[in-house]
Amino acid sequence: MNSQLANGVVHKMPNDFAKAILSDKKVHEVWDDITPLARNEWICWVTDAKKDETRTRRIVVGLDKMRKGMRRPCCWAGCAHRKR
């Protein structure tokens, strides 16, 4: 499934997030249009959650934000895994 979606610059696309993105045409279009760095931020924001409930909520919220045109997660310090 992940081969249908581009990864970030550091992070690989997890299956649960990929499935969610592929289920929504508008979000999939946004995903294809954003930069690899922006994709990386979304993936890290989702996978950085410590609890499964938080991860699930971040996927739902992330899709809603992308549907509304947001290109990066808001109010988050950013991916600590990439060099700054």
N, CA and C atoms as an extended XYZ file, in Angstrom:
252
Properties=species:S:1:pos:R:3:atomname:S:1:resname:S:1:resid:I:1 pbc="F F F"
N         0.827       -1.197        0.000 N   MET     1
C         0.000        0.000        0.000 CA  MET     1
C         0.864        1.251        0.000 C   MET     1
N         1.931        1.268        0.757 N   ASN     2
C         2.736        2.473        0.890 CA  ASN     2
C         3.374        2.920       -0.415 C   ASN     2
N         3.528        2.009       -1.373 N   SER     3
C         4.149        2.395       -2.630 CA  SER     3
C         3.273        3.379       -3.413 C   SER     3
N         2.010        3.534       -3.025 N   GLN     4
C         1.115        4.465       -3.697 CA  GLN     4
C         1.290        5.892       -3.182 C   GLN     4
N         1.955        6.055       -2.054 N   LEU     5
C         2.127        7.383       -1.460 CA  LEU     5
C         3.596        7.678       -1.233 C   LEU     5
N         3.968        8.923       -1.420 N   ALA     6
C         5.345        9.339       -1.193 CA  ALA     6
C         5.636        9.413        0.302 C   ALA     6
N         6.873        9.125        0.656 N   ASN     7
C         7.338        9.213        2.040 CA  ASN     7
C         7.790       10.636        2.357 C   ASN     7
N         8.257       10.816        3.578 N   GLY     8
C         8.875       12.069        3.974 CA  GLY     8
C        10.368       12.011        3.703 C   GLY     8
N        11.102       12.982        4.209 N   VAL     9
C        12.547       13.006        3.993 CA  VAL     9
C        13.285       12.085        4.956 C   VAL     9
N        12.673       11.773        6.078 N   VAL    10
C        13.270       10.877        7.068 CA  VAL    10
C        12.362        9.680        7.317 C   VAL    10
N        11.084        9.936        7.407 N   HIS    11
C        10.125        8.920        7.821 CA  HIS    11
C         9.450        8.208        6.660 C   HIS    11
N         9.221        6.921        6.851 N   LYS    12
C         8.460        6.106        5.907 CA  LYS    12
C         6.989        6.200        6.272 C   LYS    12
N         6.139        6.110        5.279 N   MET    13
C         4.701        6.188        5.473 CA  MET    13
C         4.192        4.939        6.192 C   MET    13
N         3.570        5.102        7.374 N   PRO    14
C         2.994        3.941        8.058 CA  PRO    14
C         1.681        3.515        7.393 C   PRO    14
N         1.369        2.238        7.499 N   ASN    15
C         0.190        1.691        6.824 CA  ASN    15
C        -1.116        2.341        7.245 C   ASN    15
N        -1.291        2.610        8.548 N   ASP    16
C        -2.567        3.176        9.001 CA  ASP    16
C        -2.790        4.582        8.445 C   ASP    16
N        -1.746        5.378        8.395 N   PHE    17
C        -1.851        6.730        7.859 CA  PHE    17
C        -2.060        6.680        6.350 C   PHE    17
N        -1.342        5.788        5.669 N   ALA    18
C        -1.499        5.640        4.222 CA  ALA    18
C        -2.931        5.246        3.869 C   ALA    18
N        -3.469        4.294        4.592 N   LYS    19
C        -4.840        3.844        4.330 CA  LYS    19
C        -5.827        5.000        4.489 C   LYS    19
N        -5.627        5.795        5.519 N   ALA    20
C        -6.517        6.932        5.764 CA  ALA    20
C        -6.407        7.961        4.643 C   ALA    20
N        -5.204        8.278        4.223 N   ILE    21
C        -5.005        9.256        3.153 CA  ILE    21
C        -5.619        8.753        1.847 C   ILE    21
N        -5.400        7.493        1.544 N   LEU    22
C        -5.922        6.923        0.298 CA  LEU    22
C        -7.445        6.835        0.288 C   LEU    22
N        -8.061        6.879        1.454 N   SER    23
C        -9.523        6.774        1.533 CA  SER    23
C       -10.219        8.104        1.241 C   SER    23
N        -9.453        9.183        1.109 N   ASP    24
C       -10.036       10.506        0.918 CA  ASP    24
C        -9.364       11.191       -0.276 C   ASP    24
N       -10.108       11.362       -1.359 N   LYS    25
C        -9.536       11.907       -2.596 CA  LYS    25
C        -8.913       13.286       -2.398 C   LYS    25
N        -9.594       14.173       -1.696 N   LYS    26
C        -9.090       15.537       -1.473 CA  LYS    26
C        -7.768       15.504       -0.707 C   LYS    26
N        -7.711       14.704        0.363 N   VAL    27
C        -6.486       14.596        1.167 CA  VAL    27
C        -5.365       13.992        0.321 C   VAL    27
N        -5.691       12.995       -0.473 N   HIS    28
C        -4.687       12.370       -1.337 CA  HIS    28
C        -4.109       13.402       -2.309 C   HIS    28
N        -4.949       14.267       -2.850 N   GLU    29
C        -4.474       15.324       -3.752 CA  GLU    29
C        -3.543       16.289       -3.026 C   GLU    29
N        -3.906       16.669       -1.800 N   VAL    30
C        -3.043       17.549       -1.007 CA  VAL    30
C        -1.714       16.851       -0.742 C   VAL    30
N        -1.771       15.585       -0.357 N   TRP    31
C        -0.559       14.826       -0.052 CA  TRP    31
C         0.391       14.814       -1.252 C   TRP    31
N        -0.162       14.587       -2.417 N   ASP    32
C         0.658       14.561       -3.628 CA  ASP    32
C         1.259       15.922       -3.953 C   ASP    32
N         0.624       16.991       -3.484 N   ASP    33
C         1.056       18.348       -3.814 CA  ASP    33
C         2.049       18.942       -2.812 C   ASP    33
N         2.105       18.433       -1.591 N   ILE    34
C         2.998       19.027       -0.591 CA  ILE    34
C         4.429       18.523       -0.772 C   ILE    34
N         5.346       19.248       -0.178 N   THR    35
C         6.772       18.915       -0.303 CA  THR    35
C         7.124       17.682        0.521 C   THR    35
N         8.234       17.018        0.195 N   PRO    36
C         8.685       15.896        1.010 CA  PRO    36
C         8.902       16.292        2.479 C   PRO    36
N         9.374       17.515        2.712 N   LEU    37
C         9.572       17.972        4.083 CA  LEU    37
C         8.232       18.102        4.810 C   LEU    37
N         7.221       18.613        4.135 N   ALA    38
C         5.892       18.717        4.747 CA  ALA    38
C         5.324       17.330        5.022 C   ALA    38
N         5.509       16.389        4.083 N   ARG    39
C         5.055       15.012        4.313 CA  ARG    39
C         5.738       14.436        5.546 C   ARG    39
N         7.016       14.702        5.644 N   ASN    40
C         7.784       14.217        6.792 CA  ASN    40
C         7.194       14.735        8.105 C   ASN    40
N         6.829       16.013        8.125 N   GLU    41
C         6.253       16.607        9.333 CA  GLU    41
C         4.940       15.918        9.711 C   GLU    41
N         4.078       15.668        8.717 N   TRP    42
C         2.808       14.983        9.001 CA  TRP    42
C         3.053       13.571        9.532 C   TRP    42
N         3.945       12.839        8.865 N   ILE    43
C         4.223       11.458        9.297 CA  ILE    43
C         4.780       11.452       10.710 C   ILE    43
N         5.732       12.323       10.984 N   CYS    44
C         6.338       12.368       12.315 CA  CYS    44
C         5.309       12.767       13.367 C   CYS    44
N         4.460       13.721       13.048 N   TRP    45
C         3.427       14.166       13.979 CA  TRP    45
C         2.523       13.001       14.363 C   TRP    45
N         2.158       12.183       13.381 N   VAL    46
C         1.301       11.024       13.658 CA  VAL    46
C         2.065        9.955       14.437 C   VAL    46
N         3.249        9.611       13.996 N   THR    47
C         3.976        8.500       14.617 CA  THR    47
C         4.628        8.868       15.937 C   THR    47
N         4.743       10.145       16.219 N   ASP    48
C         5.340       10.599       17.479 CA  ASP    48
C         4.381       10.447       18.671 C   ASP    48
N         3.128       10.131       18.408 N   ALA    49
C         2.153        9.961       19.490 CA  ALA    49
C         2.563        8.783       20.378 C   ALA    49
N         2.429        8.967       21.664 N   LYS    50
C         2.833        7.924       22.608 CA  LYS    50
C         1.744        6.872       22.840 C   LYS    50
N         0.492        7.246       22.660 N   LYS    51
C        -0.624        6.324       22.864 CA  LYS    51
C        -1.331        6.051       21.544 C   LYS    51
N        -1.883        4.848       21.415 N   ASP    52
C        -2.633        4.497       20.205 CA  ASP    52
C        -3.811        5.438       19.987 C   ASP    52
N        -4.471        5.830       21.073 N   GLU    53
C        -5.626        6.729       20.952 CA  GLU    53
C        -5.200        8.084       20.388 C   GLU    53
N        -4.048        8.561       20.821 N   THR    54
C        -3.538        9.844       20.333 CA  THR    54
C        -3.167        9.736       18.863 C   THR    54
N        -2.545        8.642       18.492 N   ARG    55
C        -2.167        8.431       17.088 CA  ARG    55
C        -3.413        8.408       16.196 C   ARG    55
N        -4.426        7.682       16.621 N   THR    56
C        -5.668        7.601       15.862 CA  THR    56
C        -6.306        8.980       15.733 C   THR    56
N        -6.330        9.728       16.830 N   ARG    57
C        -6.901       11.083       16.804 CA  ARG    57
C        -6.101       11.989       15.878 C   ARG    57
N        -4.785       11.870       15.906 N   ARG    58
C        -3.950       12.703       15.031 CA  ARG    58
C        -4.196       12.390       13.559 C   ARG    58
N        -4.445       11.144       13.238 N   ILE    59
C        -4.760       10.798       11.847 CA  ILE    59
C        -6.065       11.460       11.437 C   ILE    59
N        -7.087       11.338       12.276 N   VAL    60
C        -8.389       11.936       11.973 CA  VAL    60
C        -8.269       13.455       11.853 C   VAL    60
N        -7.611       14.072       12.803 N   VAL    61
C        -7.438       15.529       12.800 CA  VAL    61
C        -6.566       15.959       11.614 C   VAL    61
N        -5.516       15.206       11.344 N   GLY    62
C        -4.634       15.539       10.228 CA  GLY    62
C        -5.360       15.521        8.899 C   GLY    62
N        -6.182       14.503        8.679 N   LEU    63
C        -6.953       14.448        7.442 CA  LEU    63
C        -7.901       15.630        7.344 C   LEU    63
N        -8.536       15.975        8.430 N   ASP    64
C        -9.444       17.121        8.434 CA  ASP    64
C        -8.694       18.415        8.103 C   ASP    64
N        -7.508       18.573        8.687 N   LYS    65
C        -6.715       19.776        8.426 CA  LYS    65
C        -6.271       19.835        6.967 C   LYS    65
N        -5.820       18.696        6.433 N   MET    66
C        -5.404       18.679        5.028 CA  MET    66
C        -6.592       18.948        4.108 C   MET    66
N        -7.745       18.405        4.456 N   ARG    67
C        -8.963       18.639        3.677 CA  ARG    67
C        -9.282       20.131        3.611 C   ARG    67
N        -8.922       20.848        4.689 N   LYS    68
C        -9.182       22.287        4.774 CA  LYS    68
C        -8.026       23.106        4.205 C   LYS    68
N        -7.013       22.437        3.661 N   GLY    69
C        -5.935       23.148        2.988 CA  GLY    69
C        -4.641       23.310        3.763 C   GLY    69
N        -4.567       22.820        4.988 N   MET    70
C        -3.313       22.929        5.743 CA  MET    70
C        -2.266       22.007        5.128 C   MET    70
N        -1.073       22.534        4.986 N   ARG    71
C        -0.008       21.779        4.336 CA  ARG    71
C         0.991       21.201        5.336 C   ARG    71
N         0.931       21.649        6.578 N   ARG    72
C         1.795       21.120        7.648 CA  ARG    72
C         1.015       21.101        8.942 C   ARG    72
N         1.392       20.217        9.871 N   PRO    73
C         0.713       20.233       11.168 CA  PRO    73
C         0.981       21.559       11.878 C   PRO    73
N        -0.011       22.080       12.530 N   CYS    74
C         0.096       23.360       13.222 CA  CYS    74
C         0.333       23.139       14.714 C   CYS    74
N         0.958       24.104       15.316 N   CYS    75
C         1.136       24.099       16.777 CA  CYS    75
C         1.930       22.886       17.245 C   CYS    75
N         2.965       22.544       16.520 N   TRP    76
C         3.829       21.412       16.838 CA  TRP    76
C         5.258       21.847       16.541 C   TRP    76
N         6.169       21.481       17.386 N   ALA    77
C         7.564       21.953       17.258 CA  ALA    77
C         8.246       21.472       15.987 C   ALA    77
N         7.744       20.420       15.394 N   GLY    78
C         8.346       19.883       14.180 CA  GLY    78
C         9.122       18.611       14.452 C   GLY    78
N         9.550       17.985       13.401 N   CYS    79
C        10.232       16.694       13.503 CA  CYS    79
C        11.609       16.865       14.140 C   CYS    79
N        11.795       16.193       15.241 N   ALA    80
C        13.085       16.242       15.935 CA  ALA    80
C        14.094       15.309       15.281 C   ALA    80
N        13.669       14.514       14.321 N   HIS    81
C        14.528       13.506       13.715 CA  HIS    81
C        15.337       14.024       12.526 C   HIS    81
N        14.983       15.183       12.015 N   ARG    82
C        15.739       15.715       10.890 CA  ARG    82
C        16.751       16.732       11.400 C   ARG    82
N        17.803       16.896       10.665 N   LYS    83
C        18.825       17.874       11.046 CA  LYS    83
C        18.273       19.269       10.811 C   LYS    83
N        18.524       20.155       11.716 N   ARG    84
C        18.040       21.530       11.611 CA  ARG    84
C        19.143       22.452       11.176 C   ARG    84
